[in-house]
Amino acid sequence: MTEFLVRHFVKDSENTENASVRTAYGQLSGAVGIAVNILLFVTKILIGFISNSVSVMADAFNNLSDAASSIISFVGAGMAGKPADEEHPFGHGRIEYISAFIVAFLVLLVGASLFKSSVAKIFEPEDMSFSYVSVVILLISICGKFWLAAFNTKLGKRIDSQVMLATAADSRGDVLATSATVLSLLLYKLFSVNCDGVIGVIVSMFVLKAGYEIAKDTLQPIIGEAIDPEVYDRINSFVRKYEGVVGTHDLIVNNYGPSNSIASIHVELPNTMSLDDAHRLLDEIENDIKREMDILLVTHADPVDLNDENTNEVRAIVEDIVKSEEDTKISFHDLRLVHGSEGINVVFDLVTPWNYREEKVREITGRIRKKVRERDKRLNCIITVEHSYGA
């Protein structure tokens, strides 16, 4: 069924890096979610009135909130796919995150309301009526939600959409919540035990949990989350493969939506390379990565002296000492020698992880300075500490 819908409603469905294709996937997900959830809401609300079950009606309004969420997702996908304009030169892709956060707010609001009404039912329970028809329809609802979860998971993984994956998680929560509702009806039928309010509280907790997880997942890219380590390594490897590139560092990636990333990187080049050749090489890298990875990359050239024996010798000493540190995430770059009357200043940048406190950084830099001086008493390290923006 999923592939059938994709074939008929998503043109050029294999080109998932294209913004218009992502928009089509998003709107398909939203439209299917609206249809399924409206159908489930109407069915459950009728059953809830017939059986006088607050847990069934709670589950129905949960589906109604899901339908509203799907409407927001549908509209948000369309707005996020709008091209760049004068006021938004980097496009509107972040609207996808904003719409998902609105969905999370609605889910949390419904969950809180259901929790309140269910607690009231615990203290003032009402009579229930059992119907096999109700149970059968609820079981069908479980199947529908299970399929919807699988549908959004498949589409979400295909286009790497956190919104769809969060919607899938919400649907899985609904499967558990409706299963709890069926359990409430069966307990009443078999043991005449009215635990409708308790089950309603359980349902509301599933709704609240789903809302919290959606909010958490969508706030991260809005605030500014760290780049995926796999993407970080892929960009570095892409740039380093070009002949003439000695190394890379200081990669920063800014996200303006799931399909719009802007990055900057320092590219180490031999200091013997002419300015024209360096400019031509960096232009080639920027154009190639835009075409192959759809990333707008801004490069900065750092000259590296590869022919000076003294510099190479000192670089090898520093590299050996840095590699001897327990944490393999530490690295250095931009090493140069400044000769003075009393010795040689070894100037370089040391990259450490974000979670290193100032005290630990001082310990590391002090240890590196000491070990370098033990190797050669003329060397005095001038270290600038910076944090990595990626893996």
N, C-alpha and C positions, 0 to 999 in steps of 0.2 A: 504493500500500500504506500509506504514512504517513497519508494522509487517511482511509483506511478504518479504521485502528486508532484514530485520534483520534475519529472520529465515534462509534465503538462503545464506547470506554472512557473518554472525557473528556466529562462532562456540562457544557453551557454553555461549550464550548471557546473561544469567541471572547472571553470575559470573562477575559483573561489577567492582569488586575490583582488578581483575586480570589485569596485565599490558598488556598482549597480547590481551585480550578481548577489553580493551580500545583502543588499536592500531587498531583493526578490526573495531570498531565503527568509529574511526576517519577517516580511509581510506574509509569506506562506505560513510560517510558524504561528504568527498572530491570528490569521484568519481561521486556521484549523483549531486553535485554542478557543477562539470565540464560539465557533460552532459546537464543539464538544461540550464546553462548559455551560452554555445556555441550555442545551438539551438536558444535561444532567441536573441543572438547577430546577427547571420546570418539572421534571420527573420527581425529584426528591421533595420539593416543597409540597406537591400534591400528596405524596406518601406521608410526609410529616404531619399534615393536617388530618389525614384519615386515621393515622395511628396515634395522634396526639403525642408525638415523640420529639422532645426538644433536641435530642442528639441528631435525629434525622434532619430536622430543620436547620440545625447548626451546620451540618454537613452541606445542606443545600446552599446556604448563604456563603459558605466557603467556596463553592463552585461559582457563585455569582461574583465574588471578589476576584476569582481567577479569570472570569470572563472580562471583567473590567480591566484586569491586568493585561489580558491579551489585546484588548482594544488599545491600551496605552502603548504596548509593544509594537502593534501594527502601525500606529501613527508615528511613534518614535523612529521606527525603522525607515519610514518614508522621509522624515525630516533629517535623519542622520545621513541619508544618501544624497542630500542636496549638494550641488557642487560649491566650490569656494566662491566667495564674492568679496566685495570691497571691504566689508566690515569683518568678515571671517576668512582671511586669506588662506587658512589651513583647513578649510572645510568645516562641516558640521557633525563630524563623527562622534564627538563626545555626547551628543544628544542621546545616543544609545545608552550611555551610562546613566544619564539623568533620568530617562524614562524608566530604566530598570530600578532606580532608587525610588521613584514615585510608586512603582509596583510594590516594592518592599514596604513602603509606608502604609499603603492600603491593606496589605496582608497583615501587618502588625496591628492596624486599627481594627480589622475584623476579628483577629485573634483575641484582642483585649475585650471586645464586646461579647464574644462567645464565652470567654472565661467568666465574665461577670454574670451572664444569664445562667450559665451552668451551675455556678456556685449557689445562686438563688434556688435552683431546682433541687439542690442537695438538702437545703433546709426546709423547703416547701415543695416536696415531690407531688406530681400529678399522676393520675391514673394513665396507664398505657394500654394500647391494644395491639395484639400481634397479628400479622398478616404474612402468609407465605409469599404472597405477591410482592410485598414490600422487600422481603429478604432477597427474592430473585432479582428484583430490579436493582437493589443495592449491589448485588454480586456482579450484575452487568456493568454497573457504574465502576466497580473496582477494575474490571477488565478494560473499560474505556480509558480510565486514568493510567493504568499500567501501559497501555499502548501509547498514550500521549507522552508519558515519561520517556519511553523508548524512542519515540519519534523526535522529540526535542534533543535527546542525548545524541542521536545520530546526526542530526543537522548541526548541533552545537559543536561536535567534534570535527565535522567536515569543514566548517568555516571558522573554527576556533573562536566561538562566541560564548563569553561568560554569561551573557544574559540568557541564552537558550539553555545552557547547562544548569543555571540557577532555576529556570522554569521547570526543567526536568526534575530537579531535586524537590521542588514544590509539589509536583505531581506524585512523586514517590511518597512524600509525606501524606498526600491525600489518600493514597492507597491504604496506608496504615490507619489513617483516621476513619475512613469508611469501614474498614475491617473491624475497628473498635465499635462502630455503630451497630454493625450486624451482630457482634458479640453481645451488645446490650439487649437487643431484641430477643436473641436466643436464650439469654439468661432469664429474661422475664417469662418466656414461654415455658422453659423447662423447670425453673425453680421459683417462679412468681417473685423474683427479686428485682426490685426497681432500682437499678444503678444508673439510670439515665443521666442524672446530673454528674455523677462521677465520670462516666464515659464522655460526657460533653466537655468536662474539664480536660480530659486526656486529648480530645480532638483539638481543643483550643491551644493546648501546649504544642501540638504538632504544627499548627498554623503559625504560632508565635516563633517557633524555632525556624521554620521555613523563611519567615519574614526577616529574621535576624541574619540568617546566612546570605540571603539575597542582598540585604543592605551592606553587609561586610564585603561581599565579592564585588559590588559595584562602586563602593566608596574608594577602594584601593586605587583604581586607575584615575579617579577624579583627583584624589589627593596627590598622586604621583608615586606609583609603585616601582620597585626595582625591575629591571629588564629580566626576562626569562634567560637563565644561564645558557640555554641552548642557542638562543638567538644571539646573545652576546658573543659566544664563541664562533658562531657562524659568520658574523660580520667581521670579526678580527681575522678569521681564517681567509675570508674573501679578499680582504685588503692585502694580507701578507703574501698571497700567492703570486703577486705581480713582480716581475723581474726588476730589481733595483730597490725594492722595499726591504729595509733592514729589520724593521719591527713596528709595532703600533702600541699606543697607550692612550689613556684619558678618553675612552669611548663613553659618550653620553647619548642616551636615546630618550627623546620626548615623544609621548604618545598623544595624538590628536584624534583618536578614534581607532577602532580595531584594524582598519585598513589604511591608516595614515600615520606613519612614523617619520620623525625628523631626527637625524643623528649628527654628531660631530666627533671627529677622531684626529689624533695626532699621528702622523705618519713619519717614521724615521727614514731619512734618505742619506746617501753618502754626501759628504760636504763637497766632494769633487763634481757632483752633478750640476750642470748649468741651470740657471733659473728657468730658462725656456723648457728644458727637458723635464724639470720637476713639475712645472705647470702643466705640461702636456700629459705627463703620467697621472697626476692627480685628477685632471679632467676626465681621463679615460676611466679611472676607478669610479668616480662619481656617476658618470653616465652608465657604466655597466651595472653598478649596484642598483641604480634606479630602475633599469630595465629588468633585471633578474630578481631582485628582492622587493621592488617597489618602495625603496627607502630613499628619502631625500638626504644625502650625506654631504656634509661640509667638512673638508679636510684641511689640516694645518701641517705644514712641512717642518720637521725638526732635523737640522743637519747633524750628521754623526761622522766623527773623524775615525775612519777605518784604517788609515795608513800610518798613523803615528804609533810607533812601537811602545813608547812610554804609556800613552793613553790606553792602548790595548792591554798592556800588562796590568795596569791598575784596575781596569774594568774586569779583568779575569779574577783578580783578588777579591774585589767587592762582590762579584757574582758568586764566587765560591763561599764567601762568608754569609751572604744573604740566603743561599740555598741550604746552609747548615742550620738555619733557624727551624724550629719545630713546625711553625705554621707555613705551609707551602703557598699560601695566598699572598705572602709578602713578595714584592718585586721592586725594581728600581729602573730609572730611565734618566735620560738627559745628563749623562755623566760627562764632565769636562775637568781639565786640570788648569789651575791657576798658579803659576810659579811665583814664589816670593823669596825674599832674602833669607828667611828662616825655615823654609820648607815648601811643601807643595799642598795647596788646598785642593781637595777632591770634592767637587761640587756635584750633587745629584739629588734627584727626587726619590723619596721612598714611599711606596704605596702600601697602605695597611687597610684591613677591613674596617667597616663602620663601627663595629661593636668594641673596638679597642679603646679603652679609656686612656686619658692623658698619661697616667702613671705608667701603664704598660708600654705605651709608645716611647716614653723617656727611657725605660729599661732597655728596649730593643735598640734604639738609636745609640745609647751609651755603650751597649755591648758591641755593636758594629764598629763604632769609633775605636774602641779599645782593641778589637781583633785586627782591624786594618793597621793600626799603629804598631801592633806587635809584629806584623808582617814586614812593615817598613816604617821606621821611626820618622822619616821625612814627611809622611802622609798625615794630613789633618782633614777629617771629613766635615764638610759643610752640608748638612742634610736638611732638605725641605720635606716635611711630611704632608702627604695628601691621602685622601680616602678614595677607594675605588667606587665607581658608580655602577658597577655591575658585579659579575661573578668573581 
